[in-house]
Amino acid sequence: MAIPEQHNQLITQPHGRLHAIIIGGSITGLSAAIALRRAGFRVNVLEKDVTVTEELDGGCRIAPNLYKILRGWDLESELRKVSSKPETINMLSYESGSYLGSIRWDREVLKETDGEFGLTTYSALRSLLHREAVSQGVCVQFGAKVVALETRSSSPSVTLEDGEILRADLLVGADGVNGLTREYISTHGSPLDTQQTSPSRKRTYKGVETGERNKGLKLEIVSIPKDLILDNSQLAYLITRRENDMFVWLGHEHSAIGFPSGQSGDFSLCFYGLELESRQSRDLHHILRGAEPSLLKLSRLASQTSSSLKCSPITHENVLDTWTDGSLVVIGEAAHPLPPGSAQSCALSVEDSLVLARLFSPQNFRCPFHARLSTPYIPTLLAAFQSIRYPHCASVQTKEVGIIHYMTMPGASDAERNIRDQGMRARRDTMEIAVVPVPLEIVDYFEPDFSHDMEEENEEDDDHQVVYEPATVRHTSESAVKADDGLEISPEWVEITEVFGYQAEDEAEEWWATWGRYQIWTEASEPVVDNNWTASSKTT
């Protein structure tokens, strides 16, 4: 493979820096490249796609914990050019379209997290990160497919499809749930229970088993041009009623999320639904059977913009037990996959990048010979990375899976669905538009006692508008936390404190203050004698 001119410039720099090769150039890989470059690394990104815009597009939600990281990288002004702020979120019945309730996040509370919400597209965010990475001196090679890894030698390497071998001090797997690095860790990592975590052991998200017929959740993500929606008088309200509204349709075995994505205003839709895994059609029209009229109209518009709309099964991959092997670490979806369309998909991956880079920050070694001191401790630092991130990512994965199940309720009884909807209507009738988070008593909608009256509300409330933030949809069987005054706190408060308020850099700094300086810094302060060591003679 011909080495790009930029690559030649990069490798002729002084060899005093650690060199990282990142496998995967999507949002995860590019954010890792930026973070590691800011920490003093020389960085190469290897991406199998031919161009930065090749990846499948769709809407992307920017959670506050992601926004504040991008702001910290001085990308806020660029982000504002390709994103918009959601104001309200509208919850509707999937089957009838009737109004179920409204939620709006309290902006004063959000300020405490140092972040805010945003809506954009995956391609726009990826392009933004690509431009920033290149401007920082990262070499991004497209059309570079990695086919083999060597992680435990003194000279870690990757082999490209054309046979070229590239070497570095650190290998970062950011190629997703179906990528090579996750499979490699699953088969080479130790200790690891491959019976539980191997990528070959996929299972569809919880569905319904009826006789010999198994149903699993399917997903379709589509983007509909803004002009097509505005030209339809029955759909224009999705864009014009309130600026940047989000819409969620909650149903029984079906659900959907829709929002205008970024400055273009094109409407992004994410459909979830149960479908027979046998011989029945798997297209979008089949998954939308029984949907309210607006969703059916949207599906027809989606069909006009794509010649082949097909639904993909949603597979549930566990968080890997082991994320490292030698000088390789997997991050993002390769380590802790989330359901497609999750609000935290991008945020968790970028948090990974920040924590990883912070652990390798030169200031923690307090020595000009950063590469020389930190190279022998790469496995220790990678193990620290997993110990920091694993509990948080596993917790978020559980929450995000709960969101989809709460919206879709696969396998739930009509009584359970009715209790969910009645709870939403009760809050709607009390507050109309709920500004969250607020301390309140939480009703457990999955409580087994269904003895009380559960009359369905038949009237459609067309005068109300709904507000919902997908991050607030919770499996309500989760226990509310107790405040100091004994009041139960809503799941929105839990979201604020545990997810939106998460401080990635602080987690890494705490590890260094508690463990790192004893494990590494004290030993590293001693003179290092290694006659076989050459700073980056291993790197390409």
N, C-alpha and C positions, 0 to 999 in steps of 0.2 A: 504493500500500500504506500502510495506516495505521501510523504509527510508534508502537510500544509506549511506555507511560509511562516505563519504565526507560531506553529509548533517549533520550527527551527529557531526562531527568536527566543522562545521560552526556554529551551533546553541549553542555550548558550549562556544563561545567567549564572552567576556564582553558585556553586554547589553547597551553600551553607544552609539551605532550607530543606525541610522535609518535603517529599514528593508524594502526592496522592493521585491515584487513578480512580475515577468514579465511573462505575458501569451503569449507564442509564442517564439520559439527558432530558428527562421530563421535569416536572416541577420539583420533585424530590431531589434529583441529581443536580439540577442547576442551583437550587438553594444551598445544597451541601457545598458546591463549588464556591459560591460566594462566601459562605461562612468560613470555610477552610482557607480561602485566599486571604480573607481579612485577618486570619490567625497566623499568617506568614507562610503558608504552604505554597509550593508550586503545584498547579492542579491541571490535570487532563481529564476531560469528560468524553467518554466513548458512548455514542448513541447509534443504535441500529437504524433509526429512521433516516431518510435521506435529507429531509429539511425540518426546520423547527416547527413548521405549520402542518406537518403530516399527521400528527396525533388527532384522534377522534375528538371533535369539538363538543361543547355542551356548556350549560351554565355552571358557574362556580360560585359558591358562597364563601365570603371572606369573614371568618369569625374574629372577634376582638383579639383573641390570643395570637392570631396570625397577623392582623393589622399592625399591632404594636411592634412586631419583629420587623416588618417591612418598613415601618416608620423609623426604627432604629438603624436601618441600613440606608436611610436618606432616600427612600423610594416613595414617600407619601405623595409627592407632587405628580410623579409618573403614574402612580396607582389611581389617583383621582381622574386622570385623563381617560382611563379605560374601565372605570367602575362607577357605580351609583350607590346611594345609601337607601336601604329599605326603611320605610317608615312604619307601615302596619302590615299585619299578616291576617289573612281572611280564611277562616275555617268553614268549609261547606260539606254537606252530605254528598258522598260520591254517587249515591243512587238517585237522589232527588234534586240536589243543588241547593237545598235549603240551608239557611244560615245557622251555624252552630255556636259561634262565639268569636271574640276578637281579643288579640293580645298586642300590646306595644311595650317594648322595653323602656324602662326609665333611663333616660339619657344621663341624668346626674349620677345614677349608680354605675352606669357603664363607664363614665369618666374615671371612676376609681380603679378600673381595670387597665387604664391607659390605652384602651383600644376602642374600636367601633365596628359595626357591621358594614359589609360591602357586598355588592353583586357584580360579577364580571363573567367572563368566559374562560375556559381552560386555556384556549389558544392565546388569549390576550395576556393572561398571567404568565404563561410559559414564555412568550415573546419578550415580555418585560424583564423577566429573570435572565433570559439569554443575553439580552443587550447589556444588562448590568454585569454579568459574569465576564463577557468579552471585554468590557471596558476596564475591568479589574485585572486583566491579563490572563484570564483562564483560557486554555485552548480547548475548544469544543469541536470534536470531530464527528461529523454525521456520516452515516453509511458505514459505521465501524461496529460490526457485530462480534461480540466476545463469545468464543466457543469453549474456552478452557481456562482454568485457574490453577495457580500454584501459590498456596497461602502460608505454608509452614517452613519454607526454606529461608535461608539468610537473604535471599533475593526474590521476594514475592513478584509474581508476574501474571499477566493475562495474555492469552493467545487469541488473535483475531481470526476471522474466517479465512483470510487469505494467507494465514500462516505466520504473520508478523507477531513477534513477541515484544511486549512492553513491560518494563520493570519499574517498581516504585517501592516506597517504604510502607505505604498504607493503601489498601484496596477497600473501596466503599461500594457495596451493592445497593443500587437504587433503581433496579430494573423491574420492580413490581412483583405482584403476587405470583405471576406465571413466569418470572424471569429465571435466568440461570443461577444467580447467586442464592436465591432462596432454596432452590433444589440442591445446590452444592452444600449449603449449611445443613440441610436436612439429612444428607447422607454422610457428610464428613464431620460435622460438628460433634463435640463430645463435652459433657454427656447430653444425650438427646434421645427422647422416646419417639422414634420414627413412626411407630404405629399410630401416634396421635397427631404428629405435626407434619408429616410428609406431604408435600404439595399434591402428590398423587391421590391422597385420601381427601377428596372434596365431598361435601354434602350440601344439598340445597338447604336454604333457610327453611325453618320449620313450616311444614305444609300440612296436608290432610291425607290420611290413608283410608281409602274406601275399597274394601275387598282387595283386588289385585291392582287397583289403579292408584298410583301415587301422584299427588299434586305437589309441585314446588313453586316457589315464588319466581316470577319472571320480571325482567326489567327492560324498559325501553326509554332511552333518553333522546329527545328530539328538540330541535330549535326551529321556531316558526318566525319568519320575517315580520317585523312590526307592521309594515304596510298591509300585509294580508289580513292581519287582525283588525286594524283600523278601518279597513274597507268593509268589514262585516259588522253591521249595526248591532247584532246580538252578542258580539264578542268584544267590541271596542272598550267596554267598561273595564276589562282586564288591565288596560293600560292607562285609561283616561280618568277613572273615578278618583283615584288618589295616586300621586306620583310614587312609583317604585313599590307599589303594594305587592305582597306575596300572597299566594293562594294555596291552600291545602285542602284536598278532598279526602275525607276519611270515610272508609266503607267497611264492608264485610268481605274479606278475601281480595279486596282491591283498594287502591289508594293512588293519589297523585300529588305532586308538588309542582307549582308553576311560578315563575317570576320573570320580569324583564331583566335581561342579563347585560349589564354594563351600559356604556353610553349609546350603543346602537339601539337599545330598547327592544331587540329581538326577544321573543318570548321563549324561555327554556322550560321544557316539560319533562318530568320524570315520572313514569308510570310504573306502578307495582301491581302485580296480580297473580292469582293462582291459575295454573293451566295444567291440563293433563299432559303427562310426559310420554304419552303413547303416540298415536298417529294423527292426532288432531293438528290443525293449522297452528303455527306459532307466530302469526303476524300480529301487528298492533290492533287491528280491528277485532280480532278474537279476544285479546286480553281486555278490551274495553267493553265487552258485552255487559249490558245492564247499567252502563254509565249514564249520568245525567246529560241533557242535550248539549250543554256547552262543551263538555269533554269530547263528545262525539263530533261536534263541529271542528274542534281543534285537531282531532285525529285526521279528519278529512283534509284540513289545511296542511298538516304534516305530510300527508301522502302526496300532496302536490309538490312538495319541496324535495322529496326523496323517492327514488324509483324502487327501493327495496327496504321497507321497514320490517325488521325482524326483531323478535324479542330474545333476549339472552337470559339463560338461567342464572340466578344469583347463588353463587356457591359460598359456603361459610368456611373460611380458612382460619384455623386457630392462630393465636399469637404464638410464634415460635418459642420453644423453651430455651433455645440457645441462639444467640444472634451473632456469635463470633467464631472464627476459626483461624488461629494464627494471626496474621496481619489483615484479615478480612473481617469487615463488620457489615451487616445488612441494616438498612434503615427504611423508614416509610412503609409502604405497602408490602415490601419484601419481608419485613419483620412482623408487622401488626396490621394485617389487612382490615379495612372497614367495608361495610356494605357500599356498593356503588351509589353515588348520590348523597353520601353522608355529609353533614355540615362541617365535620372536623377532618375530612380526608386530607385536605391540603395543610391545615394548621398543624396536625400532629407531625407530618413529614418535615415541615420547616422547623418546628421545635426540635426534632431530632438533630437537624443540621446545626442548630445553634448550640445545643448541649455538647455535641461531639467536638465542635471547633473550640468551644470554651475550655474543655478538658485539656486540649493541646495548646492552649494559649501560652506564648513565651513568658508572660509575666509570672506564670505559676512556677517556671523553672528558675527565673531570676538569674539568668546567665546568658551571655551572648552566644554561646555554643548550643543553641536550642536544639538543632537537629541531632548533634552528637549525644546530648544528654537524654533526649526523649526517645530516640530510636529503640533502645533495648527495652523500653517500658510500654511499647505499643500494645501488647496483649493485656497488660494490666489496665491501661487506660480504656481499652475497648470493653473489658469486663466491667469497669466502673460505669461506662456509658449504659450498658444493659441494666445494671443494678439501679441506676437512676430512672431510666425511662420505662422499664417493664411494668411496674405497678400502675403507673399513670396511664399508659397506653392500653393495658388490659382493661382497666376500669372504663375508659372512654369507649372501647370496643363494645363492652357490655351495654353501655348507655345507648349507643347508636343502633345496635341490633334491637334494643327495646323500643326505640322510636319507630322503626319500620313495623314491628309487630303491633304496636299500639295503634298505628295508623291503619294497618291492614287487617289485623286480627285473624290470621289464618287459623282455622280449626276452632275458633271461639263460637260459643252458642249465641243465638239471637239475644238472649238475656244479657250476656256480657256486653255485647255491642250496644244494646239499649242503655245500659247503665253508664257506659262511657259517654254516649251522646247526651244523656240527661244531665250528667255532671257538667258538661260544657254549657248546655243551655241554662243551667242554674247559675253559673258564674256570669254568663251573658246577661241574664235578667237582673242580676244584682249590680253589675258594674258597666254594662253595655260594652265599653272597650276597656279591658283590664290593662292597667299599667303595672308591669311586673319588673322586678320581684317584690312581693309583699308577704309579710308573715301571715300565715293563715292555717287553719286546720285542714289537713289533707284528707279527702274522701278516698278510701281505697276502693276503686271501681271494680277490682277483681275479688272483693270480699265474697266468700262463699255463701253468705246469707242473702238470698234473693226473695225473701218473704214479703218485702214491702211492695207497694203498688208500682208497676212499671208501665203505665199507659204511655203509648207512643204519642209524641206530639205530631199531629197531622197537618197543622197549619204551617204554611211556608211563610217565612218572614222575609219578604223581599225588600223591606225598607232598611234593613240593617246591613252594615258591611262588616266583614270579619277580619280579625287580625290574628296572625299566628306566626311565631318564629319557630322554625323547625327544631331549633336546639331546645325548645321548651317542651316538646312532645316527649313524654316520659312514660315508660312502663309504670303505671301508677301503683304497682305492687311494691315499688321501691319505697322503703320507709323514709318519711321526712325526717330531717335531722332536728334535734332539740336545741333551741337557743338557751342562753344562760337564764332567761326568765321563765323557762319551761314551755314556751310556745313552740309549736311545731313550725318549721320553716319550709316554705314551698320548694319544689324541685328547682325553680328558677334561681333561688338563692344558692342552692348547691351548685348549679351551673356557673353562677358568677364566681363563687369562691374557689371551686375545684378545677374548673376548665378555663373560663375566660380570664380569671385572675392568675393563672399559672405563670410563674416566672422562670423561664427555661435557664437563663444565665445564672440565676440565684441557686438553682439546683446543682449546677456544676461547681459553682464557687463553694457551696456548702460541703460538697464531697472533698474538695481540696483542703478546706479548713479542718475538716473532721478526720479524714483518712489520708488524703493524697500527700500532704507535706511530710507525713511520717513514713509512708510507703515508698515514696519516690524522691521527694525533694531532699530529705536528709541524706539518702544514699547517693543521690546525684551530685550533691555538693562535694563529695569526695572526688579526688582526681580520677579520671577515667583513662585507663590504659588499655587500648585495643589495637594491636599492631595490624590486625586484619581489616580494621574498619576504614572505609573511605566514604566521605560524606554522601555523595550521590553518584559514585561511579557506577552504581547498579542501575541507575535510572536512564531511560532513553531520552 
